[in-house]
Amino acid sequence: MAGSDRARALSDALRATKPFVTRFLAGFDDDNRTSQAPGMPNHAAWSLGHLALTMHRFAERFDGNALPESDFITGDGASGDSERFDTESVCFGSNPVDDPAIYPALAKSRRVFEDAIDRLASALEGLDDAMLDEIQPWGSGEFPVAELAARIIFHNGTHAGQLTDLRRALGMPGVIG
């Protein structure tokens, strides 16, 4: 199936979020990847796992592949480890905790995030206009695939903003300018 110009544009925009999000990981390491600050909703490891899970779940609709077992386990919210996210600890509505033992190391978390972008971008770029216009369920609503792709791109940007705020709250230096 040959992808449309719209599909390639969405795929390119999604790929552009990779460096946009990961630039804000500067200064995070395995010792502070689960650090939280008062009034801040998420920590770095949770953000990467959450974004990756969201993108993998969307990509499943197009490539038919399951979540990578090397990166995710479905447990009780506390079953993650240094190699895998527990889907229940990073899903919508989950509450991040400052417990490094249940989140992958930072390098692994970053790779899982980057791999999810690559997977979804590859899936999107092959879609034709009819598929982009197809209505699909997501959360409590139904939306065209193209709109869902745009929402995921915006979602990545939202969490990049949260990482910026977290950095500030933790006293880390700025990344931009």
Summary of the structure (lengths in Angstrom):
residues: 177
radius of gyration: 16.2
end to end distance: 42.8
largest distance: 48.9
contacts: 562
relative contact order: 0.23
helix: 55%
strand: 7%
